[in-house]
Amino acid sequence: MRINSLLWASIASLGLWMASPVHANSPVSRLMQEGQRLVEGGNYAQALAIYQQLLESESRNPRVHSAIGYIYAQQGQFGEAARAYQRAIELDQQNADFYYALGYSLGMMGENQGAAAAYRQAIRLNHRNAQAYEGLAVILARLGDPQGAIEAYRSALRLAPGNWAAQKGLGVLLLQQGNIPEALSRLQQAAALAPGSASIQINLGMALLAAGDPSNGWQAIDRAAHLGQRDADLLQQVAELAAAANQPERAIQAYRRLITLQPERVATYFSLGELLMQQNHPLEAAAIYRQATQINPQDPEGFYRLGKALAAQGRRQEARNAYQVALKLYREQNNPTGETKVRNAMRQRN
């Protein structure tokens, strides 16, 4: 959801005071102009101090409260932002922008029911606001109402067909609902509008795979991995998707990139090592598992996996040493299931 342009409209219109008129050269007008200048420059702390000072004389001006809400939202303080917008709404219940901003802030807090109600009121007051429909769609999807979310996205796109985020959101929901042809069409439109979006590419790839086009599907997923090579969540998704689809080389490459991004995340080493073992690369797997044991020497699973990889190479004494460490750690952690797993592995001849 894009918020800045719409919320800035509330701040930019501070000159349209909704209380008594303000003379252009009055102290209040000068404070208002200074606050607006500071917000435009990103100096939120100073701007907030000025708007709070304005409240001493303009406490019943809803746009001052709205400006304060915007500043809090820009700083990630969504609880404070929501309270400021609620105060603005108390003073002006017919301003659709205030309800939209409240919906956004509540949504960022995870208060989805309240966010949905605020977005719906914003739409009732201004049914031409495409962003309010888009925001409502996001919230309805969270609330487990995919059909409602789909209809909200359709409404947003009727008003703003060039909104790539709404095209993507609709495409993802349609894909989840099994409407592959329209999902593919929507995601292709989103990709044309935002060709640099890794998230669109991975969803487009999944739609192409579902449509029976693996060649173009994996090309899109490869583009996603390239575009999102600094995005750990996306790379995790690529790796899991490739592993599940029996594309081990793609999965291994994605896991290696993940390790570069998050070298302390032991679970990634385990996933990569498991794939390497499946591909009959126990030497590489052992090196990966050894790194995992160095990162977390108190995790018996790393030593157990290391033992398995060493045993697969015929390095029985080294494997036994790793198993002994795993056994000791499982015992210290009072994990009899883990102990049994290690003992069974130690009995096997490799």
Buried (B, 14 or more C-beta within 10 A) or exposed (E): BEBEEBBBEBBBBBEEBBBEEBEEEEEBBEBBBBBBEBBEEEBBEBBBBBBEBBBEBBEBBBBBBBBBBBBBBBEEBBEBBBBBBBBBBEBBEEBBBBBBBBBBBBBBBEBBEBBBBBBBBBBEBBEEBBBBBBBBBBBBBBBEBBEBBBBBBEBBBEBBEEBBBBBBBBBBBBBEEEBBEBBBBBBBBBBEBBEEBBBBBBBBBBBBBBBEBEEBBBBBBBBBBEBBBEBBEBBBBBBBBBBEBEBBEBBBBBBBBBBEBBEEBBEBBBBBBBBBBEBEBBEBBBBBBBBBBEBEEEBBBBBBBBBBBBBBBEBBEBBBBBBBBBBBBBBEEEBEEBBEBBEEBBEEEE
